[in-house]
Amino acid sequence: MKKITFPGAVFTLTCACLSVSAAQAADNSINPAISLILQGQYADYKNDPEAYELPGFMLGGEAGLAQAGFGLGHGELVMSANIDDGFFGRMTLALADHEGETEVELEEAYIETLGLGGGLTLRAGRYLSAIGYLNTQHTHAWDFIDAPLIYRGLFGNQLIDDGIQLRWLAPTDLFLQVGIELGRGERFPAGGAADDGKGSSAVFVKLGGDMGDSHSWQLGLSRWSAEVSGRQSGGHDHGGGAAEIPTFTGDSDISALDVVWKWAPEGNYARRNLKLQFEYFKRDEAGDVELENSGPPIESTTYQGEQEGWYLQAVYQFQPQWRVGLRYDRLDSSNTGSDPDVLAEAGLDNEGHKPERSSFMIDYARSEFSLLRLQFNRDESYEQADNQVYLQYVMSLGAHGAHQF
């Protein structure tokens, strides 16, 4: 059976190859692999990007639109190496420009076991959660410049947490991987690091295989849960005082399904290939919403929420270096509470609208280290439709593994 090229499978198989002699490990610890990802973009909108919203969703993290005009994208400085013959380490610093200031964020910082045995791999530190399919991929490896709407609405683009992750790879011809995560639950969409810093958890299972020489597939199921304490979303300034900041405290559960199918003639991806990708998420929440800095007394409401969404995309490499892609997003929500005005202030009133978006992109990759992309979105996330045009470059300097297509 030939190697499956899905991120989960590739990473596991790669880790199995990372066990080296003590001398090699010592060399790597002195000489870690270092890479720098440079991204830049131009964005043009019909609407004011500052007025962006997703009716029915409390937005947090990096859920907003990129600034209009020229700007820097999401750069990354990555360092990784085998620590010794038993451990591997990786750190990723995210570099971004926000309102004229450069922000540096520790995006990843984890260690991982090598050769633990029994198909087991343990990761500890800060990492991208394995929920869904796209979440484990860094932004520079995405097929479109922006995250699907459901990722924007649920995760603020990506779900990152501090904790531990245990994966088990079954010794079968069919790719079967099962995993669990226990996290701190301090970052959006959790909050407050409840239960003494053990506020979130996740379970996932991934299946995959080949169909003949030209087709491969992967199916994933996952569920994430958190005890949320004071999760914040964007505030609203009504003048004459501090902005009223919506906060949520309660229970949050997200269930996910992802399906990916890939085709390449006779398994040769270099010339032509096609990837179809589908993900569906559903979130159920129950608790209370408050508006900080309101009142006195503080305005609040009970809250029972249900949000769901999906996207379907196809990316076709029609000749070496050139690809085209289409993507369609759709969201829906049904949120209730004792005070509809507070729900509306928190962005949880769907306004009778189901957000949707259609996207087209074409990109050119001179090599695996450089990419240029043009993308157009017809974004109907809120009542006034927006036409969005992006130009992007993604450049990789230094040691850098090949991207998944």
GIGIKA-V373902 format. One record per residue. N is the residue number from 0. RES is the residue in one small letter. SS is DSSP state (@ for helix, = for strand, . for the rest). PHI is phi in whole degrees, 0 to 359 (* if undefined). PSI is psi in degrees with one decimal (* if undefined). Layout:
n-><N N>
res-><RES RES>
ss-><SS SS>
phi-><PHI PHI>
psi-><PSI PSI>
This chain:
n-><0 1 2 3 4 5 6 7 8 9 10 11 12 13 14 15 16 17 18 19 20 21 22 23 24 25 26 27 28 29 30 31 32 33 34 35 36 37 38 39 40 41 42 43 44 45 46 47 48 49 50 51 52 53 54 55 56 57 58 59 60 61 62 63 64 65 66 67 68 69 70 71 72 73 74 75 76 77 78 79 80 81 82 83 84 85 86 87 88 89 90 91 92 93 94 95 96 97 98 99 100 101 102 103 104 105 106 107 108 109 110 111 112 113 114 115 116 117 118 119 120 121 122 123 124 125 126 127 128 129 130 131 132 133 134 135 136 137 138 139 140 141 142 143 144 145 146 147 148 149 150 151 152 153 154 155 156 157 158 159 160 161 162 163 164 165 166 167 168 169 170 171 172 173 174 175 176 177 178 179 180 181 182 183 184 185 186 187 188 189 190 191 192 193 194 195 196 197 198 199 200 201 202 203 204 205 206 207 208 209 210 211 212 213 214 215 216 217 218 219 220 221 222 223 224 225 226 227 228 229 230 231 232 233 234 235 236 237 238 239 240 241 242 243 244 245 246 247 248 249 250 251 252 253 254 255 256 257 258 259 260 261 262 263 264 265 266 267 268 269 270 271 272 273 274 275 276 277 278 279 280 281 282 283 284 285 286 287 288 289 290 291 292 293 294 295 296 297 298 299 300 301 302 303 304 305 306 307 308 309 310 311 312 313 314 315 316 317 318 319 320 321 322 323 324 325 326 327 328 329 330 331 332 333 334 335 336 337 338 339 340 341 342 343 344 345 346 347 348 349 350 351 352 353 354 355 356 357 358 359 360 361 362 363 364 365 366 367 368 369 370 371 372 373 374 375 376 377 378 379 380 381 382 383 384 385 386 387 388 389 390 391 392 393 394 395 396 397 398 399 400 401 402 403 404>
res-><m k k i t f p g a v f t l t c a c l s v s a a q a a d n s i n p a i s l i l q g q y a d y k n d p e a y e l p g f m l g g e a g l a q a g f g l g h g e l v m s a n i d d g f f g r m t l a l a d h e g e t e v e l e e a y i e t l g l g g g l t l r a g r y l s a i g y l n t q h t h a w d f i d a p l i y r g l f g n q l i d d g i q l r w l a p t d l f l q v g i e l g r g e r f p a g g a a d d g k g s s a v f v k l g g d m g d s h s w q l g l s r w s a e v s g r q s g g h d h g g g a a e i p t f t g d s d i s a l d v v w k w a p e g n y a r r n l k l q f e y f k r d e a g d v e l e n s g p p i e s t t y q g e q e g w y l q a v y q f q p q w r v g l r y d r l d s s n t g s d p d v l a e a g l d n e g h k p e r s s f m i d y a r s e f s l l r l q f n r d e s y e q a d n q v y l q y v m s l g a h g a h q f>
ss-><. . . . . . @ @ @ @ @ @ @ @ @ @ . . . . . @ @ @ @ @ @ @ @ @ . . = = = = = = = = = = = = = . . . @ @ @ . . . . . . . . . . . . . . . . . = = = = . . = = = = = = = = . . . . = = = = = = = = = = = = . . = = = = = = = = = = = = = . . . . . . = = = = = = = = = . . . . . @ @ @ . . @ @ @ . . . . . . . @ @ @ @ @ @ @ . . . . = = = = = = = = = = . . . . . = = = = = = = = = . . . . . . . . . . @ @ @ @ . . = = = = = = = = = = = = . . . = = = = = = = = = = = = = = = = = = = = = = . . . . . . . = = = = = = = = = = = = = = = = = = = = . @ @ @ . . . . . = = = = = = = = = = = = = = = = = = = = . . . . . . . = = = = = = = = = = = = = = = = = = = = . . = = = = = = = = = = = = = = = = . . @ @ @ @ @ @ . . . . . . . . . . = = = = = = = = = = = = . . = = = = = = = = = = = . . . . . = = = = = = = = = = = = = . . . . . . .>
phi-><* 281 294 276 259 284 306 298 291 299 297 294 293 295 300 295 267 276 291 227 290 300 294 295 298 297 298 295 293 278 239 291 290 234 222 232 258 253 230 218 203 235 233 230 235 279 265 285 298 290 264 294 207 236 305 98 230 280 269 211 62 248 285 286 281 294 297 290 84 280 188 275 273 269 278 217 246 240 231 209 189 290 282 203 282 245 219 236 228 213 225 232 259 267 242 216 254 227 51 83 243 274 250 242 230 280 277 223 196 217 246 214 284 240 64 294 96 67 76 265 223 246 241 219 131 255 209 280 298 274 296 71 252 285 299 281 265 288 302 290 262 291 278 233 290 241 285 303 303 292 293 295 286 271 247 67 98 214 262 235 211 258 167 231 225 243 242 232 258 288 278 232 295 287 293 222 230 236 209 227 227 237 236 290 73 259 269 304 266 274 160 90 47 295 55 56 80 230 273 223 206 208 227 207 221 229 240 196 182 250 236 72 270 245 233 216 213 213 236 229 232 208 214 237 223 207 268 258 229 76 293 258 237 298 272 233 264 264 89 80 184 291 296 280 251 291 229 238 229 161 252 226 227 234 250 219 228 225 225 227 230 232 226 208 299 57 76 265 277 292 263 225 197 223 232 252 221 223 221 230 230 223 242 240 225 213 165 227 243 237 252 297 72 266 74 283 284 296 287 207 205 291 213 233 237 220 232 214 185 207 215 227 222 228 234 238 269 270 199 307 84 244 223 232 214 233 216 230 244 210 234 207 207 216 241 228 189 284 228 302 293 292 301 295 298 275 84 266 271 285 57 67 236 250 300 210 201 240 227 228 220 222 224 230 243 294 206 291 259 218 211 239 221 242 220 234 243 257 259 248 295 227 301 267 299 236 262 238 236 232 239 217 236 227 233 244 247 87 296 204 287 293 283 280 265>
psi-><127.5 164.0 134.2 140.2 18.8 149.5 -44.1 -44.9 -44.6 -43.6 -42.4 -44.0 -36.4 -43.6 -34.1 -23.0 -2.5 -9.7 124.5 174.3 162.4 -35.7 -42.7 -40.2 -40.5 -41.4 -43.1 -35.5 -29.8 -33.6 71.3 153.2 127.7 132.2 152.9 124.0 120.1 127.6 140.5 158.6 162.0 132.0 135.5 129.5 151.4 -39.5 169.6 116.4 -22.6 -19.0 13.3 141.9 160.9 96.4 129.8 -2.7 133.2 116.6 136.9 -173.0 -130.0 42.7 -15.5 174.4 153.0 155.5 147.0 154.2 -156.5 145.4 166.5 141.9 -152.6 94.6 159.8 138.2 118.7 131.8 131.8 152.1 157.7 130.1 -46.0 -159.4 0.5 -15.4 150.0 145.4 149.5 140.2 134.9 120.7 125.0 132.1 125.5 153.8 123.9 116.2 43.4 -0.8 141.5 126.1 136.6 127.6 138.9 101.1 -42.4 144.7 94.6 160.5 157.3 142.2 150.5 128.7 38.1 -27.3 157.3 18.3 11.2 141.9 129.5 130.2 139.6 137.0 -143.2 127.9 165.1 125.1 149.9 8.1 135.9 -164.4 -48.9 -24.2 -29.8 -7.1 138.0 155.4 -33.0 -14.4 -1.3 154.0 -16.0 158.7 -27.9 162.7 153.4 153.3 -38.5 -33.4 -39.6 -42.6 -37.8 -40.2 -6.7 35.9 -51.5 149.3 114.1 140.1 163.3 130.5 -146.8 150.7 128.6 124.0 145.5 124.2 117.8 143.7 62.6 159.5 -39.5 130.2 120.2 117.3 132.6 142.0 159.5 152.7 138.6 121.1 167.7 -35.8 36.0 -27.4 154.1 136.1 8.1 -152.8 142.4 -7.7 54.4 171.1 47.2 43.4 22.3 52.1 -7.1 158.4 158.9 151.1 148.4 153.1 138.3 132.5 146.1 163.8 -176.5 148.8 96.5 -158.9 -12.0 -8.7 144.9 157.3 158.6 139.2 133.3 141.2 136.7 158.0 133.9 139.0 150.2 145.6 113.7 132.6 100.6 38.5 128.0 148.0 -174.4 139.0 164.8 125.4 115.1 9.2 140.2 9.5 -177.8 152.1 139.3 120.7 116.3 135.4 146.7 135.5 126.3 -152.6 139.8 131.0 133.7 126.6 143.9 147.6 132.7 141.2 130.5 134.8 135.0 144.0 138.0 132.5 120.8 25.7 9.6 98.6 -8.2 -34.8 -56.0 143.3 159.9 135.7 125.9 134.9 129.1 135.0 141.3 133.7 145.0 129.8 134.9 129.9 148.6 133.8 -140.8 145.6 130.9 154.7 100.4 145.9 11.7 173.8 -154.2 153.9 163.4 129.5 135.8 167.7 149.1 157.6 126.2 113.8 145.7 118.3 142.3 161.8 164.8 163.5 153.3 129.7 152.3 131.7 124.7 121.7 106.3 -16.1 163.2 133.1 -16.8 134.0 153.5 152.1 148.3 142.6 140.6 131.9 149.5 135.1 158.5 156.1 153.3 97.4 136.2 159.0 174.0 -20.1 96.5 -30.5 -39.9 -39.7 -42.3 -41.2 -32.2 0.9 9.7 2.5 119.1 -4.3 24.2 23.4 139.7 104.5 140.2 162.4 142.3 137.0 145.6 137.8 153.5 133.4 159.7 123.4 108.0 -32.3 -178.2 -8.1 -7.5 140.5 138.6 136.9 140.7 132.1 142.2 131.5 135.2 96.1 112.8 44.6 -33.6 -178.4 -38.2 109.7 147.5 134.1 121.4 130.8 132.4 142.2 136.0 145.7 146.7 118.4 137.8 125.5 138.6 -167.1 125.8 125.4 159.1 143.7 154.8 140.5 *>
